[in-house]
Amino acid sequence: MVARIRSAVVVQTMSSFVFLIGVTTLHTQGSATEGAAAPTTQTGQAAATAPPGRVDVGAAIYRKVGCFQCHVNEAQGGANGPKLGPDPVPFTRFTQYVRRPTGDMPPYSEKVLSAQDMADIYAFVRARPRPPAVSAIPLLAQ
Ligand code: HEC
């Protein structure tokens, strides 16, 4: 009984610790980009082709049409679908796949998700927080 309580406390302490590292890392990343010459969150090829989208609207659509059921709340992937963000495939491929998937994923036609809906979902997926590097988590980096 004591051992069980003790291990519960250890697990809880560990998860708070990992959470804190995540918050600290995000904070550091945020302030590192604040003074940058080109303050943009868009990078690489995805930025070149992605239309403007609204992160909060995308989040709502992502939940409403059920993407979260397989790709999980933060698009991090799970047992039923792969990770989508924060570095998704280029927008054109992203949309093509959602319209005409070739595997286990159900298709979403333009009637269900408009082009603007796709842009909003894409913005949401790209804005997901980046996990801390494994090397930044002492418990995992040994
Ligand atoms: C029923 C589960 C399920 C739902 C719901 C679902 N997906 Fe998927 N998705 C998958 C699976 C599984 C794959 C991997 C390929 C396959 O089997 O189709 C995938 C693949 C993808 C890919 C391709 C990723 C790549 O690397 O090429 C994209 C993009 C995607 N999903 C976006 C979405 C979006 C956006 C939604 C909501 C509109 C959604 N999915 C809803 C299961 C799902």
Residues whose N, C-alpha, C, O or C-beta is under 5 A from the ligand:
A	BS01	HEC	V65 G66 C67 Q69 C70 N80 G81 P82 V89 F94 Y97 V98 P101 T102 G103 D104 M105 P106 Y108 I121
